[in-house]
Amino acid sequence: MFRSIREIFQYKEMIASLVRQSLRTRYRGSFLGFLWTFVNPLMQLVVYSIVFSVVMRIEIDNFAMYLFIGLIPWIFFANALRESSVCILNNDNLIKKIYFPRAVLPVSVVLAGFINMMLGFVIVIAMLLLTGLGLSLEIVYLPVVLAVELVLSTGIALWVSSLTVYFRDLEHMLEVVTMVWFYLTPIVYNVELIPERWQPLFRLNPMYALIQEYRNVLFFQTGLDAGNLVYPAVLSVLLLFSGVLVFEKLQRNFAEEI
C-alpha cells in the first residue's frame, strides 16, 4: 500500500499535467470559458435561494450566503464522485499504451475539482465582505476543513473509479446516490429542522459535519468544532487507505476489462 502511495507521488509531474489539461479543456470553446467556474454555482445559488427562501420560506438571515458556503464544497464533492467514476474508462487508450500508476487518474480529477472549489471560495470571501458579514480570524481553520474534504473525496474517488471498470452501472447509480446524498446533507436547510430521533442517522454522513464546519468558520465565525470533525476525519483516512488497497488490487486487470 505504502509503495503505491509513494509511486503516485513519484508521478507528481504527470498529475500536475493532467490537472492543467483538465482546467484548460473543461470550458474550451465556450463563450464564457473559465468564468463558468463561477457561473455554475452562482446560478444554482439563485435557483435554490428562490425556492427555499421565497417559495418554502426558510427563515435564515443572509440565507444566500448560508446556502453558498454549503453549496461550493458540495459541488466539488459531487463532481469528484461523478467524474472519477469514469476517469479510467475515458482514458482507456492511455492505459493500454504506457505504464503509469493508474491511481494518478482519479487523483488528478479530484485535484482539478479542488482547485475549482478554491476559486469558488474566492467568490465566497468577496461576497462575505460585500454583504457586510466580513471575515474573522476563524478563517485560519478553513484549511483544516478543506484538507478533510480533499482526503474524503480522494478516498471515495479511488473506490468508485476502480469499481466502475467492473460494474458499469455504478456510473448511473452514482447520479441517484449524489441526488439523495444532497438532500441528506444540511445544505439548503438548517440542521435544527432535522428531528432529534433522526440526528444520529444523519451524522453518519461525513458531509453533514463538513458543511457545518465550513459555516462555523465562514458564516457563523464561531471557530472550528474539533469534536464534530473527528468522525469525518477518521472516516476520510480509512476510505483513503482502503481505497488505495482496493484500487491496487483491481487495477491489475484494467486493460483487459476496458
Summary of the structure (lengths in Angstrom):
residues: 258
radius of gyration: 18.9
end to end distance: 23.9
largest distance: 57.1
contacts: 789
relative contact order: 0.14
helix: 79%
strand: 0%
